[in-house]
Amino acid sequence: MHQRGEEITTKDLFAYATSADPYCAGVIDHAMYYLGLAVGNIANTLNPERIVIGGGVAAAGDDLLHTLRAHFDVFALDKVKKGTNFVIADLGNDAGVAGAAWLAKQHYMND
């Protein structure tokens, strides 16, 4: 259990929600509602085959994807939701650093 003032990570929040903490479950559902709304609307425009979730929130894994997918399906068009898969980024929190290094390498190689 966390003490007042201690940092709570997304992974902690999902752990508490799965252990039947209704407040944490509500926080997650509220956040995933807005993420599902945003991603659903973007997907309706772009019609992607795959949506990759990365960063700290990705540590929640399948619990995150299940909740996000439920909200996404409300906002996405039928064709879009049937053709779109959600996955967790392989690089996790290192994705941004790896991408920046790749861009620097490309810039260096092209000069």
C-alpha positions as CSV (number, residue, x, y, z in Angstrom):
1,M,0.0,0.0,0.0
2,H,1.3,3.5,-0.8
3,Q,1.6,6.2,1.8
4,R,0.3,9.7,1.2
5,G,2.7,11.7,-0.9
6,E,4.4,8.7,-2.5
7,E,4.4,8.4,-6.3
8,I,2.0,5.9,-7.8
9,T,2.9,4.6,-11.2
10,T,0.5,3.4,-13.9
11,K,1.5,-0.1,-13.2
12,D,0.6,0.4,-9.5
13,L,-2.8,1.8,-10.5
14,F,-3.6,-1.2,-12.7
15,A,-2.4,-3.6,-9.9
16,Y,-4.8,-1.9,-7.4
17,A,-7.6,-1.9,-9.9
18,T,-7.3,-5.7,-10.5
19,S,-7.3,-6.2,-6.8
20,A,-10.8,-4.7,-6.7
21,D,-10.0,-1.1,-5.8
22,P,-13.0,0.7,-7.2
23,Y,-11.4,4.1,-7.1
24,C,-8.4,2.9,-9.1
25,A,-10.6,1.1,-11.6
26,G,-12.6,4.3,-12.0
27,V,-9.5,6.4,-12.7
28,I,-8.3,3.9,-15.3
29,D,-11.7,3.7,-17.0
30,H,-12.0,7.5,-17.1
31,A,-8.5,7.8,-18.7
32,M,-9.1,5.0,-21.1
33,Y,-12.4,6.6,-22.2
34,Y,-10.6,9.7,-23.4
35,L,-7.7,7.8,-24.9
36,G,-10.2,5.5,-26.7
37,L,-12.1,8.6,-27.9
38,A,-8.9,10.2,-29.3
39,V,-7.4,7.1,-30.8
40,G,-10.8,6.1,-32.2
41,N,-11.2,9.4,-34.0
42,I,-7.6,9.4,-35.3
43,A,-8.1,5.8,-36.5
44,N,-11.3,6.8,-38.3
45,T,-9.3,9.2,-40.3
46,L,-6.2,7.1,-40.9
47,N,-7.6,3.5,-40.9
48,P,-4.4,1.9,-39.4
49,E,-3.8,-1.8,-39.3
50,R,-2.0,-1.5,-35.9
51,I,-1.9,0.9,-33.0
52,V,1.2,0.6,-30.9
53,I,1.0,1.8,-27.3
54,G,4.3,2.7,-25.6
55,G,5.8,4.6,-22.7
56,G,5.2,4.2,-19.0
57,V,1.5,3.3,-19.5
58,A,2.5,0.3,-21.6
59,A,3.8,-1.4,-18.5
60,A,0.1,-2.3,-17.7
61,G,0.1,-4.6,-20.7
62,D,-3.0,-6.5,-21.6
63,D,-5.1,-5.0,-18.8
64,L,-4.5,-1.6,-20.5
65,L,-5.2,-2.9,-24.0
66,H,-8.5,-4.6,-22.9
67,T,-9.9,-1.4,-21.3
68,L,-8.6,0.8,-24.1
69,R,-10.0,-1.5,-26.8
70,A,-13.5,-1.4,-25.2
71,H,-13.7,2.4,-25.4
72,F,-12.0,2.5,-28.8
73,D,-14.7,0.2,-30.2
74,V,-17.4,2.7,-29.2
75,F,-15.8,5.5,-31.2
76,A,-14.3,3.7,-34.2
77,L,-16.2,2.9,-37.3
78,D,-17.1,-0.8,-37.8
79,K,-14.6,-1.3,-40.6
80,V,-11.8,0.5,-38.6
81,K,-12.4,-1.4,-35.4
82,K,-12.5,-4.8,-37.2
83,G,-9.2,-4.1,-39.1
84,T,-7.2,-2.5,-36.2
85,N,-5.0,-4.4,-33.7
86,F,-3.5,-3.0,-30.6
87,V,0.0,-4.0,-29.4
88,I,2.4,-2.9,-26.7
89,A,5.6,-1.4,-28.0
90,D,8.6,-3.7,-27.8
91,L,11.0,-1.0,-26.7
92,G,8.8,0.4,-23.9
93,N,10.2,3.6,-22.4
94,D,13.3,3.3,-24.6
95,A,11.3,3.9,-27.8
96,G,11.9,7.7,-27.9
97,V,15.6,7.3,-27.3
98,A,15.9,4.6,-30.0
99,G,14.0,6.8,-32.5
100,A,16.1,9.8,-31.8
101,A,19.3,7.8,-32.3
102,W,17.9,6.4,-35.6
103,L,17.1,9.9,-36.8
104,A,20.6,11.2,-35.8
105,K,22.1,8.2,-37.7
106,Q,20.0,8.9,-40.8
107,H,21.0,12.6,-40.7
108,Y,24.7,11.8,-40.3
109,M,24.6,9.1,-43.1
110,N,22.9,11.5,-45.5
111,D,25.4,14.3,-45.0
